[in-house]
Amino acid sequence: MTSSRSDQIAGIVLAAGASTRMSENKLLLELEDETLIERCVKRVLAAELDPVVVVLGYEADLVRRRIGSLPIHVIVNDRYEMGMSSSLGIAVAELGDNVSAVCVVLADMPFVTTKMLREVVSRYRESGAPLVVSRYGSINAPPTLFDHALFTELRASEGEEMGKRLVERYRDAAEIVEWPEAALADVDEPDDYERALKISLQ
């Protein structure tokens, strides 16, 4: 990634976790005839985020086979056990100064839509805020957009909480986008997957 910085907004898909509460790799579970990782990456691409960086870790080769033909940039985080923020930090470091902002998405949130991603980007472009936060009822969760001004702090990420700490630190300057609480559903455990299957059929 050597292009000069522009007004491009990159997409970062965090998909490195070990699926410790699932009996198999949750990103390879299918929902509406595609795996969770394919579903997420395709929606990010459809939102015209560019480039799209996908950070893999656990069973990276297996996951990469499902998305390798898509126009994305894959990074493997060998330190994925250090937490989600380590994946975010290396993705931001890889992008460097080539983009004006990053929109961060979790691969295990199957009901985040392309429309939601576009709205987050639109709110950023309209407001110029350093941070755009998605809120589901009383809970903040991705997609979260970080302006280039926050990249230094993101690159210093350690553990699980850097993104949350930045949201807290800059909350007074942040734009908030409200979403239905149902869209917050993620897939961590077998029961979560069963619920997601039922929601997808409604």
N, C-alpha and C positions, 0 to 999 in steps of 0.2 A: 504494500500500500504506500505508494510514493507520490500520489497526486497532491497538489497543493490544496490548502484549506479552502473550502467554499461554503455555501449555505446548505450543503448536504446534511441530512440527518441520517445517521446510521441506525440500524437495528441490531441489538445484541440479544441473542437467544441464549439463556443460561440453561444448559442441559447436561451438566457434568455429574450430578448426584448419583449416589450408589443404590437408590431404591431400597434402603434398608428395611422399610416397613412393608415391602411388597415381596411376594415370593418369586418374582421375576422382574426383569427390567421394565419399569412402567412406561418408558418412552416408546417401547415396541408393542404396547397394548393397542388394540384397534378400536376406533370409535368412528362410526359412519364410514366404514370401509377404508380407513387410512390410519396409520399409526399416529400416536400423539405427537411424535416429533415431526412427522410430515405435515400434520394438520397445523401445527404452530408455525413452522417455517414458511409454508405456503401463504398463510395469512399475513405474515410479516412482509413477504415479498409483494403480495398484492397491495399492501399499503404504500408501496413505492419508497420504502426506506432503502437507502443505498449508501454504502454497502451493507450487506447483512452478514454479521459475524455470529457463528454458532460455536459455543464453547462446550466441548465434550470432555468426558473424563472416564467414568465407569463404563466398561465395555464399549470403549470409543469406536473400535473397528466395526462392531455389530451395528451401532447406531449410524455410523457414517455411511454404511451400505444403503440405508433407506433414504438418504438425502444427498448422496454424492453427485447425483446428476443435476441437482438444482444450482442456480447461479449464486452460490454463497461462498463465504470464506470460513473454513473450519480451523479452529484452534483446539488442541488437546491440552488440557490442564492436568499435568502430572501430579499436581498438588491439590486435587479436587477435594480430598478429605479435610483440607484446611478450612473449608467452608465456601459458601456461595460468593462471598466478597472476593476471594482469591481469583475466582473465574471472572468476575466483573473487572477486577484490577488489570488482569492480563489482556482482556479484550480492549479496554480503553487504552492501555499502553500500545497495543498493536495498531490501533487507529491513529494514535499520535495527534498531530495537528491537522489532519486531513478533513475533518468534519466539524461542523459548528455545534452539534449536539448528538446525543445518543438516546435512543428509546429502548429501555430494557424490558424484556419479556421473559416469563418463566415458561418452559416447555410443558410443564405439568398443569397449566391452567387452560383447559380445553375450550372454555367458553369466552375467552378473549377474542373478539372478532376484528376483522380488518376495519370495519367502521369505527370501532373504539380506538384503534391505533391512529387512524386518520384524524379523529377528533382531538386526540392528545397533541398530535403534530400541529394541527390547525390552531389550537389554543396557544401553543408556544409561539408560532409565527405572529399571531395577532397581539400577544401581550409582551413578548420579549422577556418574559420571566426566566430566571435562572433554573427553575424547576417546575415541572408539571406533574402533579400527583393524582393518581386515580384513587377514588374513595368509594367503598362499597358499604353503605350504611355508616357505621362508625369505624370501619377498618380501612387503613391505607395499604394498598398492594399494587404490584405492577399491572399494567404498563406504567412505568415511571420514566419521565424524560429529564435528562440532565444537560444543561448548557455546558459549552466548552470551558467556561470559567470555573467549573467544578471538577474538571478532569484531574487536576493535580491531587485533589483529595481522594478521588476514586482510584487513582493509581496506587495510592498508599493503603488500599483496602486490606484488612486482615479480618479473619473470622466471619461471622454471619451478619454482623449488624451495621456495616459501614453505610449501606444505602439508607437504612432506617435512621441512622444518626444524622445523615445529611438532610433527610426530610425534616427531621426535628429541628436541626440547626437553622434551616432556611425556610421554615414554614410560613413566616410572616411575609416573605417575598414570593411564595409559591402560588401558582395557579392550581385550583382544585377542579377536577372533573368528576362528577358524580355518576355512578353506575348502579344498576340493580344488584342487590346482594347476591342473587342467584349466580351472577357471572363470576363471583369470587371462587366458586367451587374449584378445588384442585384434586389431584389424584396422588395420594400418598399411601393409602392402604386399600386392601381388596374391597372394603365396603364403599370407599370413595368411588372406585371404578364402577361398581354396580349402580351407584346412584347416577353417575355420569351417563351410563348406558340408558337408564330410564329417562333422564332429562332429554337426551338426544332423540328419543322416540316421541316426545310430546309435540 
